[in-house]
Amino acid sequence: MQQLQQLEQDTTNEHESVESEDNEWSSSSGSKESGQFRFSEEVVLAFESSTDGQGLSRCFFLLSLFYMWPYQTMAQTQNFLLEEFPEKAKEAGFVMMICATWPMFLTHTFLSVTGISRRLSYATKMTVPCIIVVFLAIYLVVVLKCSGSPGLLLNSLYSVAFLGSVAESFVEPAVYDMAGLFPST
């Protein structure tokens, strides 16, 4: 941890010197050299090899599974719906796309306008929706295995797409907030 603090201090010193170079650069050349990043390569390597950095990388990997998998799966079920329900080919994919996109848009709008998203802790925004997604996935697997009713399957898919989109609307802003703070070159 002390090494990271020292590297952070070094980065701050480098940042101050880069700012003075930037002032010289902006008045002379007009384009920035490639290779100037927010963090130096040493800081990134130290972070990636630290226990905290490795833990965060693993957590982001798991988070991406909970964050990206459900939405992409629900948004791309048209082929499955066309094959399973040829008589509802025109409406099933359309309804699924509406169930997967509009709730996310409306929830994002609501969270942005009311500010609720900023009042929730990151732990809440990251864990509760992921737990909901796990339960939704288990529910879908059970319905796919045990039910022979096309109506139940279709309604289950629509409901899971709707609830998954709402749950992911809480995760998405937090993911982008954290990703912006993650050091990279």
QUIQUIDA-V683567 format. One record per residue. N is the residue number from 1. PSI is psi in degrees with one decimal (999 if undefined). Layout:
BEGIN
n=N psi=PSI
n=N psi=PSI
END
This chain:
BEGIN
n=1 psi=-38.8
n=2 psi=-35.1
n=3 psi=-41.6
n=4 psi=-40.3
n=5 psi=-40.4
n=6 psi=-43.4
n=7 psi=-34.9
n=8 psi=-41.1
n=9 psi=-42.7
n=10 psi=-39.8
n=11 psi=-39.3
n=12 psi=-43.1
n=13 psi=-42.3
n=14 psi=-37.4
n=15 psi=-41.9
n=16 psi=-40.7
n=17 psi=-33.3
n=18 psi=-36.7
n=19 psi=-42.0
n=20 psi=-36.6
n=21 psi=-37.4
n=22 psi=-39.6
n=23 psi=-41.7
n=24 psi=-42.8
n=25 psi=-46.3
n=26 psi=-28.3
n=27 psi=-17.3
n=28 psi=-54.5
n=29 psi=-42.7
n=30 psi=-12.5
n=31 psi=144.3
n=32 psi=142.4
n=33 psi=145.0
n=34 psi=149.8
n=35 psi=-7.7
n=36 psi=116.2
n=37 psi=172.0
n=38 psi=-36.1
n=39 psi=145.5
n=40 psi=162.6
n=41 psi=-35.3
n=42 psi=-41.4
n=43 psi=-42.8
n=44 psi=-45.5
n=45 psi=-40.9
n=46 psi=-41.0
n=47 psi=-45.8
n=48 psi=-30.2
n=49 psi=-10.8
n=50 psi=159.6
n=51 psi=-41.9
n=52 psi=-42.1
n=53 psi=-43.2
n=54 psi=-38.9
n=55 psi=-42.9
n=56 psi=-39.5
n=57 psi=-42.8
n=58 psi=-41.8
n=59 psi=-39.8
n=60 psi=-34.5
n=61 psi=-49.1
n=62 psi=-39.5
n=63 psi=-39.2
n=64 psi=-31.7
n=65 psi=-44.5
n=66 psi=-27.0
n=67 psi=-45.2
n=68 psi=-34.9
n=69 psi=-52.2
n=70 psi=-45.8
n=71 psi=-47.0
n=72 psi=-37.3
n=73 psi=-46.2
n=74 psi=-37.0
n=75 psi=-22.2
n=76 psi=27.3
n=77 psi=4.2
n=78 psi=-42.7
n=79 psi=-43.4
n=80 psi=-44.9
n=81 psi=-38.7
n=82 psi=-38.1
n=83 psi=-41.8
n=84 psi=-32.2
n=85 psi=69.7
n=86 psi=-28.9
n=87 psi=-18.6
n=88 psi=29.1
n=89 psi=-36.3
n=90 psi=-33.3
n=91 psi=-29.7
n=92 psi=-48.3
n=93 psi=-37.5
n=94 psi=-46.1
n=95 psi=-40.1
n=96 psi=-42.0
n=97 psi=-39.6
n=98 psi=-41.8
n=99 psi=-25.4
n=100 psi=-18.2
n=101 psi=-47.9
n=102 psi=-42.2
n=103 psi=-37.3
n=104 psi=-44.7
n=105 psi=-47.5
n=106 psi=-39.0
n=107 psi=-42.7
n=108 psi=-44.6
n=109 psi=-47.5
n=110 psi=-46.5
n=111 psi=-36.0
n=112 psi=-42.8
n=113 psi=-41.7
n=114 psi=-22.0
n=115 psi=8.7
n=116 psi=-37.1
n=117 psi=-36.1
n=118 psi=-22.5
n=119 psi=-19.0
n=120 psi=145.3
n=121 psi=157.3
n=122 psi=-36.2
n=123 psi=-42.1
n=124 psi=-45.8
n=125 psi=-24.8
n=126 psi=-33.5
n=127 psi=-44.5
n=128 psi=-49.0
n=129 psi=-35.1
n=130 psi=-38.8
n=131 psi=-40.8
n=132 psi=-42.9
n=133 psi=-39.4
n=134 psi=-46.0
n=135 psi=-39.2
n=136 psi=-40.7
n=137 psi=-42.8
n=138 psi=-43.0
n=139 psi=-45.5
n=140 psi=-40.2
n=141 psi=-43.3
n=142 psi=-44.3
n=143 psi=-42.6
n=144 psi=-37.5
n=145 psi=-38.6
n=146 psi=-22.6
n=147 psi=140.2
n=148 psi=0.6
n=149 psi=116.6
n=150 psi=-34.3
n=151 psi=-43.8
n=152 psi=-42.8
n=153 psi=-47.6
n=154 psi=-47.7
n=155 psi=-35.1
n=156 psi=-43.7
n=157 psi=-43.7
n=158 psi=-44.6
n=159 psi=-43.0
n=160 psi=-39.2
n=161 psi=-42.7
n=162 psi=-53.5
n=163 psi=-37.5
n=164 psi=-38.9
n=165 psi=-41.0
n=166 psi=-44.4
n=167 psi=-42.8
n=168 psi=-19.8
n=169 psi=-24.7
n=170 psi=-32.3
n=171 psi=-40.9
n=172 psi=-50.2
n=173 psi=-37.6
n=174 psi=-38.4
n=175 psi=-45.5
n=176 psi=-35.0
n=177 psi=-48.6
n=178 psi=-38.5
n=179 psi=-32.5
n=180 psi=-22.7
n=181 psi=-11.0
n=182 psi=125.8
n=183 psi=135.9
n=184 psi=162.5
n=185 psi=999
END
